[in-house]
Amino acid sequence: MQSRREFHSRLLGSAVTFGLVEFLHTRNLFADAVKPTIDKWFLELTELSKDLKGRKLTDLEFQTRMEDLYKRVDLKALCALVKLDEVEKRPLPDSGAANVGFDLSKVAGLPANLGFGKQIFGCKKGKSIVPHGHANMCTGFIVLKGKWHGKHYDRVETHKDHYVIKPTIDREFEPGELSTISDHKDNIHWFKSLTDAAYIFNVHVIGYDPTIKDAGGRLYLDPDGEKLSGGLVKAPKMSSTDCHKKYG
Ligand SMILES: [Fe+2]
């Protein structure tokens, strides 16, 4: 039998331990301990891109692996490496998104040919990375700063003047949150900034599948099209100018 005093003392002990665990969790100290260094993280990204282009991974496998890797990013280290503070000094456009490059040549161990393209998008509040899809491209976003409303659609069919699309993701994204696209899943993305000075990190791998003959670049479209059965939407193709006029 333990005395009331012993019981209280043990209870207090667990409360202190629990409090400490909770404190460490809030401070993200556990998570930080298992995150790779930012150099190692980029090295993994080059290896994944190589495996996608070398057809060791399907686009869907790449997408899953990219999301796993993106979830393990040290966001603070990523923002520091891409010099987000300097990017923020540039003016943001009144329509659409700014597109800013960054340098990875100082990252230890990276090959000269990264195998992926990279950029940061920045938007004023209420402005958008306008709705578009891609052909023969896998790409992924990580929110660096600000809050965004992100929407994705599967590109189910491609016709002469329209696509048939299906909504897949429709939610708010906070810093550290991510989304990816491939030709076969969540192919169309559209991100609208809900806060001032909102930034997104982007990596893309182009031309991974020689059997896909569609033209590269952005496929602009209007997701606000005719509703079809089964939750599908007939989304007319658009020019970049028209898409920016309506959604920028
Ligand atoms: Fe895109």
Boltz pocket constraint, residues with backbone or C-beta under 6 A from the ligand:
constraints:
  - pocket:
      binder: B
      contacts: [[A, 132], [A, 133], [A, 134], [A, 139], [A, 189]]
      max_distance: 6.0
